């Protein structure tokens, strides 16, 4: 079986596809200084784009791990998440509080999807 890697550099690939499954690297917002709602929208848009690169879409997400810099953002993030996930396609999901790579980043999301 072939392993496909997309948007790869020396350190990592943004997407790896193997055996009909796409693994996305953790996605962070484009604007670290934006509010939580905007950061969440940016991360979800990045996920949409990368899933398309892999030949799949958000209706096929199997699992999502959401990292929040502070759990006080949980409700605000969920409002954007719930509007984004297609009806009847909610993946298995975990949400945790974590120190992220830059203190201005409020959210990072990693997903695994069927292709």
Secondary structure, 3 states (H helix, E strand, C coil): CCEEEEEECCCCEEEEEECCEEEECCEECCCCCCCHHHHHHHHHHHHHHHHHHCCCCHHHEEEEEEEECCHHHHHHHHHHHHHHCCCCCCCEEEEEECCCCCCCCCEEEEEEEEC
